[in-house]
């Protein structure tokens, strides 16, 4: 057993309560060399502790325990010597009430043996040995080379690719085995080539903050693969680094992460992080204590009037964003990732929880939102909300302020309903919904976002995400199949608006497979031609399946890893996805600078080429619609013709007069989701003339 010492003499200088965490003391802060690399100012907000000790261990040294003597508004702080970069440390409530003189032996203490110290909420790295965690002092030096300015891809030009660091490259044959499933693998030339050829502008990474596995998963021998269980908001998750970096230590892990960002930026690809500030990995009141609960349970977490945990996340606890210090924690963490790791933006998990006031109500003018809007760094980052949580009044799509983009569940449900569940209903002899939901989705759900003063570019459009069915499973399963999660298939969404096309799961029936392939193309095409910002879920471009598991958060295995094996099905899906992304980029490039915020022409026509009437919008039997899109100063207009009927139909294209004033314009077919695309692409059809549109397909023209 190591015999540490209490050392209070080195903490008695003029320390300061901010910034929180470890920082370089200001000159003259204490006797001796204030610029010594081993000397730090230590500050931690611990309102639940009367007196706090810092336990630390420099590389090659024994553990020491020092009392932080100064307290200001719940912040304990002091100057500490002998804590160079690479040192491990943590906090605990003081064992003794009075400060001890220098070098007096302390009771037996060994943080490597049995005692869990409290992590520094501002700690830059976490050392894990079994179940014991300690924070690590870090240096930030890194050669960023030419990566000095954010890419800042305009929203209208953005196409987001949601990916998991591990699952993205674990099975990629062109990436060396030792790099698979790592930060380095994410930025390997083979992966960057895939992103480039696909045409995406940004990768949105599932949580990369240091996270932990829930107790019930550990009992089942499973892990939290998705990572929505954060334990340290400033520390990268070390398990996603290569073995070489992990063995070299936290600085090597940090450098590998930064190297990933640097390489992706050099390729013109932005990096967006999915962040989880709504709860922590400490779980409910009977969960583990390794940081926040021990430092100030009443202040860090929400409680009701009876002192019980108030949970709006479904994860056992909820961080209290009515407490300014919790808001500070999130803001400081976000700034750190932008400044130190050059991150381009954030997707906020259960973002409504971050905007609940003291009464636990959602507030679109919450201090958290205002702080971001006023921040010169964060206000320029990409800000994406998941605009709901599981609490009362939790669904807030469209209510976030200017500067934010919302995950649009109206888009997701409207598109799924038209192409899948309504199709299944019609084929079963039942009626479905009207064209209104699909029309709303195609045009960016303007009615949803206008009340908040935002445009159609506030709509983050998606058909699938990490949570739920993959695109292939969406067209292959009517029911979830989550038995592997160990919860008797009780977890996951029950109502997914999916359609299996007549058979549940895997089949060799060529007719069913062809129908499923067509539905996948329709869904991906609808995503790409709609106004707003599209997001693809990693692997959907290849037809990835999770065998019907729509809640694979605990499956760190080939079920969730992308299968890069080339098959005729995956080849065709990738080819069609690339094609429609190119078409989107071509159209957006040809439009005026204000498109689609203003100066946008959106004209709707029925199958006879006549303007849509109110009565026709409410006709549930109508499954054909045409949308003519244009903009002021645009080089050309685009026409989208959708036939959601089972059978082919003759559709009269809208009558447009040629620029000469005589005759009709010509429409050039740029894409059809039918199997006739390769034969018909480039065909010319005169405005006002009939065109045969195959059943359950989309035709896209330009004029």
N, C-alpha and C positions, 0 to 999 in steps of 0.2 A: 504494500500500500504506500502510495506517495504521500509524503508529509509536506503539505504546502505551508506557506506563511501568510499571515495577515500583514498587509502593508498599507497603512493609511497615510503615512507621511507624504508620499508622492502624490496624493490626491488633494492636498489642502491648498493648492494654488488658486489663482483667480480663474476658475473654469467658467464656462458659459453654458446656458441651457439650450442653446441652439447653435448649429443645426443638430438635430437628433442623430443618434448613432455615433460613429467614430469620425473625428475630424482632426485636422492639424490645429494645435493650440495657437492662439494669436500671440504675437511677440510680447514678451514680458508677462505671459500668463502665469509663470511660476519660476522658481529659482532654477538655475542650470540652463542648458541649451534648449530653448523653446523650439528650435528647428531640428532637433534630433528625430530621425525617422522612426525611432522606437517610442516616442512620446505622443500621446493622443489625448484629445478632449473626448470624454465619454459622457453621453447624455441619453437618458431613456425616460419616456413618459410611463410612469408606473404608479398611478394614483391609488392603487389598491394595496401598496406596500408602504409601511411606515419608514423602513430603512432598508436599503438595498446594497448588496455586495456584487462586485464584478469578480468572477472567477476567470482566469486566463492562463494560457500556456503558450509561451513562445516556442518556436521550433527548437527542439533539442533540450528544452528546459523542463522543469517540474511545474505543476500547477501552483498558482498563487491566488489568493483571495483578498480583495481590497474593498473597503467600504467607500461608497461615493458619498462624500460628506455634505454636499450642498443640495438644497431642494428649493425649486421655484415652481409654484402652481402644478405640483405633481411630477415635475421633471427632476430626476436625480442626476447629478452631474459631478464630475471631478476630473483632474488631470492625472493621467496614469503613465508611468515609465515602464519600459521593458515589454512593450507590446508591438513588435515590428510586423510588417506585412507577412502574412502566412500564419500568424498567431490565431489560436482558437480561443473562444471566449463565450461567456453566457452570464446570466444574472440569477440571483436567488435572494430571498428575503434574508436580511442580516441575522446571523445566529446570535450575536452578542449585541447588547444595547449600547455599550460604550466602545469608542474607538480604541484599538490596541496600539501600543507602541510598535515601532518598526521591528520586524523579524521575530515576533513572538510566535512560537509554534501554535498551529491551529488544530482543531479536531481532525481526525482522519478524513481526507477528502480526495476523491479521484473521479473526475467526470468521465473517465474512460471505463469506469468499473460499474457503478450502480446508479449514480444520481443524474437525473435529467435536469440540466440547467434550463433556464428560460431563454429562448432565442431572442436576439435583438430584432425587433420589428423592422429596423433599418439595416440589418446585416446584409452584406453584399454577396455572401456565399454561405452554404451550409455544409458542414462535415457530418457525415452519417456513419456511425459504427454500430451495426445492429439496429436497435431501436433508439439508441442515444444520439442526440443531435447537439451540435454546437455551431455557433456562428464563426465566421472566419474573416479576419481583417484582410482587405484586398487593396491592390494598387490598380489604377485604371489605365496605365500607359498602354497604348496600342498604335501601331503604324497604320493609319487609315489611308495613307497614300493620297490618291486623287478623290477619295470619297469624302468631300468636305461640305457639300450642299445637298439638301434633300431633293429627290427626283420630282416630287410634287406633280405627279401625273394628274391632269384635270379629271374630275369625276366623270364627265361625259365620255372620256376615253378609257375609263377603267373597266377591266374585266378581272374579277377576283377569283382566286383558286384556293378553296379551303382545304388544308392539308394537315396531316399529322407527321411530325418529324420522323418518328420511328416507322410508321406504316408506309410512308411514301417510298422508301428505298430499300426496305428489308428484303425484297425479293427481286430487285432489279438486276438482271444478268450482266449489265455493262458497268456496274459499280463494284469495285473491289469489295470482297467480303468484309474486311475490317472496317470499311466505311459505311456499310449498310445500316440503316436505322439511326443515323447520327446527324448532327448539325453539318458535318463535313459532307455527308452523303446528300443532304438537301441541296448543296451548292456544287455538287460534282458536275463536270461538263456534260455528262449524259443526261442529267436531270435538267440542267439549264437548257439544253437543246430541246428537251421535251416541252418545257414551258414556252420557248421561243416558237417552235413549230406549231404549238397549239394556239398561241396568240394571246395568252393572258398577260396582264400588266402587273399583277401583285399576287403574292402568296400570303394567305392568312393562316397562321400557324395556330393549331389548337394549343392549349396552355403549355408554356415553357417555363413559367415560374416554378420554383421548387415546390413539389406537391407530394402528398402521402396517400397511402391506401387506407380506406375505411376498415374498421375492425371486422365488420361482417364479411368483407371480401377476403381478408386475411384468413378467417376461419374456413372459408370455402376454397382456399388455395388460389384465389384470383387476385388481380391487381386493378387499380383504377387506370385503365389504359388512356382514356381521354385526358385525364389530369385536372379535372375541375374540382380540385380539393387542395387549394393553395395553403402552404405553411409559411412561406417567406416571399414577400412581394418584391424584393430587390435582387433575389438570387436566381440564376438560371438553373434549370433542372440538370444535374450532373449526369444522370443516367442516359441522356441523349447525346452525350459526347462519346468520342471514340474511347476504347479501352486505354490507349496510350495517353490520352489527355486526362482521363480519370486517375490513372496511376501517377501522372505527373503532378496532379493537384488542382485546386480550384482556379488558379491563374491560367492554367492550360485550358481548362474547360471554358473559361471566360473568353480566351483568345480564339478558341475554335468557333464559339458562337459569333463573335465579332467578325471572324474570317468569313463565315457563312453570309452574313449581311453584306459585307464588302463585295464578295463575289456576285451576289445577286444584284446588288446595285450596279456593279460594272456591266451587268447584262441588261440593265434597264428595268429590273424587276423590283418593285417595292416590297417591303416586309411589314405586314400587319400582325399584331399579336392579339390573340383572344385572351382577355384578362378577366380574372375572377376576384373582384373586390367585394362581392356580396356576402361571403361567408369565409370561414377558415377551416382548416383540416382538424381543428380541435373537437368538432362535432357538438353534440348536445351536452347538457350539464353533467352527464355521466361519462363523457368522453375523456380523451387524454388531455393533459395540461403540459404544453411545451413552450408557450409564449404568452399570448394575449390574455388568456384566462388567469394565468398566474400574476400578470402585471397589473390587471385592473378589470376583472370580469364585469363589474357593474357598468363600467364606462365604455369598454370596447364593444360589448354586445347589447342588443336590444332586449328589454324586459317589459313585461306588461305591468299593470298596476298592482299585481299581486307578487311581483318579483320573479315571475317565471319567464323563461326564455320565450321571446316572440320570434317566430320563425316564418319569414316570407320567402325562403329559398328552398325548403324541403330538404335541407341538409343538416338540420339539428341546431344551427345557430345563425344569426344574422348580424353582420357588423353594423354598428349604430352610426349611420351617417347624419344623425341629428347632433352628434358630438363633433365639434370643430376639429379636435385632434385626429379623429378618424378620417375626416375629409383631408386634413393635412397629409396624413399617411398616404392616401391614394394619390393626391396631387404630386407629392414628392417622388413617389414611385414612378408615376408616369413620366415626369420630367427626367428622371434618372435614365429610363430606358430610351428616351429620345436623345438626350445629350450624350450618354455614354455608349449606347449600342446603335445609334443612328436609326432607330425604329421610325417607320413612316406613319403609323397609325395604330388604332386599337379597336377591337370589337369587344364591347362590354357585356359580359354574361349577366343575364337577369338585371339589366340596367335600371329598371324601375326601383329596385331596392336601394340603389345609390342615391335616389332622388326622393326618398321618403322623409318627411319632416318630423318634428317632435311628436305630432299626432299620428304618425305612421301613414300619412296620406302622401300620394305622389304630388310633387310640386314642380311644375315646369320652370320655376324660377329658383330652384333649390341652390344653396350656396355652392354645392359641388359643380353644378352646371355653370353658374356665374364665374366661379374661379377659373374654370377651363376657358370660358369665353374671353376673360380678361388676361389670360396668360399669353405672353408673346411667343412662347414655344408651343404649348399645347393647342392653342387656337388655330394653328396652321397645320396641325396633324389631321389625318383622316380619322373621323370619329363615327363609329358605327354602334348603334344601340340594338341589343335584343330587348325590345320594348315591352317586356312583361316580366312578371315573377308570379309566385303562387299565392301571394297575399291578397287581401281584400282590395278591389280596385286595381288589380295587377296588370290588366291589359291596357296599354297606353300607346299603341301604334298610331303614329301621326302627331303625337303631342310633345315630342322633344323639340328643342328650339332650333333656330337657324344655326347652321354650322354642323349639324348632325344628320346622319343618314340612318334610317330605321330598317331593320329586317322587316320585310313586308309580308306578314302572314296572309293578308288578303290576296296578294298575288299568288302565293303558294297554293292556297285553297281553291281560288278561282280557276287556275290553270289545271290543277289535278281534277277538279270536279268536271270540267268540260271534256277533257280528253280521256278520263278514266272512269270515275264513278258514274257520271251521266251516260257515258257510252255503254257501260254495263247495264244500267237501268233501261236504256232504249232497246238494247238487244234482248232484254228480258221482258219486253212489252210494257215497260213502265215509262212515265214521263220524267224529265230531268228539269234542271233549272233553265233560266233564260240566258240569252247571250250577254246580258249586262255585266255579269261578273268577269267574263273573259275580256270584254271590251274595256272594262275598268283596268284590268291587269295590263293589257297591251299598251295602254296610254299612261302608265305610271301612277295610277290611283290618285289623280289630282285632287279629288274630293276629300281624300284622307289627309293630305298634307297641306292643302291651302289654308286651313284654319290656323296652322302654326306659322304661316308666312313663308312656307317653303314650296319649292317647285317639284316637278316630277323627278328631279334628280335626288330627291330625298328618299326615294324608294330603292331599297336594296332588294332586288328581285332574286328569288331562289325557288327551285322546285324541290330540291333535296338539300339536306345538310348532314353534318355528322350525326345528328340526333334524328333517328327515323330510318325508313327504308332507303337503300340506295336506289338509283334510277332504275336499274335492272330489276330489283326486287319490287319496286313500285308497280311494275307491269306484270309481275309474276306471282304475286301473293295477295290474297284477300285478307289474310289473317297473319298476325305476328307469330313468330316461332322462336321464342326467347328462352327455351328450356335450358340452354347451356349456361345461362346467367345464375342458375341456382335459386330462382324465386318462383318456381312452378308456373312460369309464363305469366305471372301477375304484373310484371314491370313492363314499361314501354307503352306507347300510344296504342289504343284500341281502334280509334277511328282515323284511318290514314288516307281515306279517299283513293284507295288503290283499286286495281282491277287485274285479275289474273288471266283474263282472256279465255276463260273456260276450263282452266286446269290449274290446280294449286301447285306451284313450285316447278321443279325441273321436269322437262318433257322433251321428247324427240319428235313431237308432232310438228311437221314443217309448216302447216297452216297457222298453228298457234305461235310458233316462233317468228314467222313473218309478220303476224299482227303485232306481236310484242315489239319487234324491231321498229316497225312503223310508229308505234306509240312513243318509243324512246326518241325517235327523230322529231316527232311533233313536239314533245315536251322540251327538248333541247333547243329546237328552232324557235318556239314561242318565247323561251327565256331570252334568246339572243336578239330577237326582233322587237322586243318590248322596250318602251321608254323607261328609263331608270338605269340602275347599275346592276349588271348580272353577276351572280356568283355561282361557280361550278363547284360541286363537291368532288374531291380527288377520287379518281377512278371511274367516275360516271362516263368520262369520255372513252373508256375502254370496256364498259359494260360490267363493272365490278359487282359481285354479289356477296351478301352476308348470309345467304341461305335462309332469308326470311327473318333474320334477327333485326329488329328495329330499335334496339337499345343496347348496342354492343360496346357499352362503355367499359366493360370489364374483360374484354376479349383481346388480349395482347398475343395474337397468334395469326396464322394465315387467314382466318375468317375475316379479319379487318385489314390485313396488309394488302396492298395493291398487288394483284397478279398480273405481271407483265408478259405472260405467255401470249404469243400472237396466234389468234385464231381468226377464221373468217368473220366471225361475229364481232370480235374486238377491233379488227382492222376496219370494218365497215363503219362501226360506231365512231371510231377516231377520225376516220376520213370525213364523215358527215359533220362531226363537230367542228373540225378545222374549217370546213367549207362555210358553215353558217357564221362562224366568228369572222372570217375574212369578209363575208358579205356585210356584217354589221359595221366593221371598220370602214369598208368602202363607202357605205351610206353616210356614216357619221362624218367622215372626212369631207364629203361633198356638200354638207349642209352649212348654213350660215353660222357665224360665231355665237349667236344667241340661242341656237337650237340645243335642247328643246325647252329652255327656260321661257323664251318669248319668241314671238314671230313664227309660231308653229301652226301649220295648217293640218287639221285632223278631220277628214271628211269620211262619213260612213255611208255605205251603199248596201242594198240587198242583192239577192241573186239576179234580179232583173236590171241591175245597174241604176236603180232609182235610190234617191236619198232615203235613209232609214227614217221611219216615222215612230212616234211614241207607241203606237199600237203594235208595231212589229217588234220593238224592243221587249215587249211584254208577252210575246208569242213563244211559249215554251217548246213549240214544235219547230221553230226556226233554228237551223243548225248551219246556216251559211251566212257569212258576212264579209264585206270588203272594207278595207281601211286604206285611204289614200293619205300619205304623209308627205309634207313638204315644209319648207322654211323660206323665209325671206333671204334672197341671195343664194339659195341652194342651187347646186349645179344640176340636180335632177330630183324627181319625185319618186317615191317608192309606193308600190301598191301591194298590199297583202290580201290574199284571197283565202279564206278558210272554209273548208267543207267538212263539217263534223258529222255528216251523214254516212251511213254504211255504204251507200251506192254512189256511183259517179253521177255528177250533175253538170248540165250545161249552164254556165254562168255568163251573163252579159257584163263585160267590163265597162267601167264608167265612161261616159261620153266626154271626151276632152278635145277641144279645138286646137289644131296645130298652131304654132307660133306665127305662121304666115297668114293666119286668119281664115284659111280655107282648108277643108279636109280634116281628117282626124289624126290625132297623135298615134304613135305606135308604142306598144308596150313590149319590152324585151323580157322574156322569162329568164330570171337569174338563178332560181332554185325552186325545185319542188321536192317535197319530202317523200313522194311516191317513188317506186322502183324505176320510174321512167326518167329520172333526173338526167342521167348521162346522155340519153337520147334526145331529150327535149330542151336541155339548157341552151339558151340563145335564140329560141324560137320567137318570132315576132307576131304579135296579135294587134289588130287595129282597135283603137278605143271605140267602144260601142258595139263591138262584135262579140259573138259567142265564143266561149272557150270551155272545153271539157276539163273539169277538175275532178280528179279521182276521189273516191270515197275516203274519208278520214285522212285528208292531206292538207298541206299548206302550199300554195303557190306564191312566189314572190317575184314581182316585176319591177322594172324601172322605166321611166319615160322622161 
